[in-house]
Amino acid sequence: MKFTAGQIRAGRALIGMAQSELAARAGVSVPTVKRAESDSKSSPHVAEDTREKLRAVLEAAGVEFTNGETPGVRLHRKVSRR
């Protein structure tokens, strides 16, 4: 499933997860998360497998990525923060 930089940002914000926590849980660097969340056409490309790691972490935390005419995110279940 395709998803956007905005969906990554929104999903992380929805559950109150810092970029550093997402990076640690996905096993990537904070600059990688920042690039993945960037809408800038000039930003370096983030590998598809890295984007999938970020998505998997967010989904495990309760974020559901939605598609259709207006891609977005929603909370799939109540978030339990530790």
N, C-alpha and C positions, 0 to 999 in steps of 0.2 A: 504494500500500500504506500502510495506517495504521501508525503506530509511536508509541510513548509517550516521555514525558520520561525515564523510567527507562531505556529502551533507548538513548537518546542518551547519558546519563551512563555507562551500562555499556559501551557501545561505545567511548567515548573512554577510559575507564579500561582497557579490555582492551588497547588499543594504546599506552597510556601517553602520550596526547596531552593537553597542557594546554588549558584553556579558551581561553587567549589564542592558541594555535596554531590551534585549530579556527576561532576567529573570523577570524583573518588569512587562512587558506586559503579560508574560505567568503565572505570579503568582507563580514563583518558585525561589529558591535561585541561586546565581551566581555559587556556587560549583556544583549545579545540572546541570547547563548549561555546565560547564567545563567537568563533567563526561559524559554528553550526546555527547559532541564533541570529546571525547577521543577514539582513536582507540585501546588503550591498552586493552589487554585481561584480565589484572589484575585489571582494574578499577571496582568499584562497579556497579552493574546493575542499570539502570534507568528504572523506571516503564513505561510500554507502554502508559498509559494515560498521563504521563508527557511528553513523546516524542511527543505524538499527540498534546499537548498544544503548544509545541515549533514549530511544523510544522504548526499549524493553524496560529500562529502569523506571521511566515515567509510568508506563502501564502497570508495572508491579506495585507502584505506589498509589494506583487508583485512577490514573488519567486515561480517558478513552479518546482516541483520535477519531474525529468524524470527517467525512468527506461529502461529496455532493456539490451542489452549486456554491456553497459557502463553507469551505473547510474550517474546522474549529476543534475545540476540545471540550470535554465535560468530565465531571467527576463520576466515575463508574460506581464507586462505593465510598463509604465513609472513610476518610483518611485517618489513620492511627499513626501519629508521629511518635515513634519509639515507645 
